[in-house]
Amino acid sequence: MEGLKDSDLGSLLAAACGVYKRAFGGVDPKIGVSAPGRVNLIGEHTDYNQGFVLPMALHLRTVMVGSPRQDGLISIVTTAEEADEPKSVQFLVPVEGGALKPGEPQWANYVKGVIQHYRAGPLPGFNAVIASNIPLGGGLSSSASLEVATYTFLQQLCQDDGDPVAKALACQKAEHTFAMMPCGIMDQFISVMGKEGHALLIDCRSLETHLVPLTDSNLVILITNSNVRHTLTGSEYSTRKRQCEEAAKVLGKASLREASMSSLEASKALMSEEVYRRARHVIGEIERTTKAAEALQSRNYKRFGQLMVESHNSLRNDYEVSCAELDELVAAALEDPGVYGSRMTGGGFGGCTVTLLESSATKKVVRHIKEKYSRTATFYCTKASDGTKVHSLP
């Protein structure tokens, strides 16, 4: 089991600096930044429906180290083993009015998209190395972490403080236009605005945020990576988004955030059974998320756990984004009396589960899940972390 500590970040930064020195002529980088991944405690597939979400930032992070250069070139190296080849790219800084375009390798599109949508001033060229300990495709938002780390790096290059909301929205736009993923705002918001010891309730319509304390030492949040990545995620995500828009249109609403369960039931005959079930999940999940934030605020962990289980069942049955492996992990976790609740987290079709449990039960629960799970899972015992940071390099 992996416990996440600040020393992990130090090791990641040191490794990135070492790669930089080898890749760029033996000199040390001048700028170091990091941005966290996230786990969503509850509120799945509600963000692009203008609902509520309740994520927390993780100690798992993406780091970016580098230095400016004067010839207008951008040269970037990634250390990620899972990244598609090639592992280095080079391109020119876009001139004013010019545009970068997505292409190969795909991992570089996240960086290019942020550069394209960064509007704080003219950019110099730069060399950079990217390293991360966030599992790719695990539903812990490695992509938003990379986007936010890139934006923070550009801010340091340009000595720009900037507005955190504008920063998150620019990173979201990068994902829409360069990675072609129509994501909501949750991942970028929590990566920018996370605070240690807190979850963050985000209103995806008003963009207002509310910190929810999460510091109880008797409580553990366990992330279990199924180590399964099904290939349907991108296309199915777009399909779900389109189905939600169809349901909202039938209901005469701008989004499902404005719909009620009673209005959905009254209009059931006007939509397909599949679209109805998609909407039923979203409307119910938005309500569950606000209730869960209240339960967490009052330390009613039993109630919070019940809402997590309801969320998973709805994601499995109505939204159909779970899979056999995630269901297996959740079922195994719930067999232990020390567990308050468990659910899939992230977009679905593989990735991770998140489990709320008593700290004294952690080893027993992990052992039980290992015995029950038909594959090999990876475990992270986590705590709520800060959002993006600037680091002093040695």
Salt bridges, closest charged atoms under 4 A:
ASP6 OD1 - HIS59 NE2 3.58
ASP28 OD1 - LYS21 NZ 3.65
GLU44 OE1 - ARG343 NH2 2.72
ASP71 OD2 - ARG69 NH2 2.71
ASP187 OD1 - ARG38 NE 2.73
ASP203 OD1 - ARG257 NH1 2.77
ASP216 OD2 - ARG299 NH1 3.58
GLU236 OE1 - ARG240 NH1 2.55
GLU245 OE2 - LYS241 NZ 3.03
GLU273 OE2 - ARG277 NE 3.77
GLU274 OE2 - ARG278 NH2 3.23
GLU285 OE1 - ARG288 NE 2.90
GLU285 OE2 - ARG343 NH2 3.84
GLU287 OE2 - LYS291 NZ 3.01
ASP318 OD2 - ARG280 NE 2.76
GLU320 OE1 - ARG277 NH1 3.27
GLU320 OE1 - ARG278 NH1 2.98
GLU325 OE1 - HIS230 NE2 3.34
GLU325 OE2 - ARG375 NE 3.52
ASP327 OD1 - HIS312 NE2 2.91
GLU335 OE1 - HIS368 NE2 2.54
GLU335 OE1 - LYS372 NZ 3.86
ASP336 OD2 - LYS364 NZ 3.31
ASP386 OD2 - LYS389 NZ 3.75
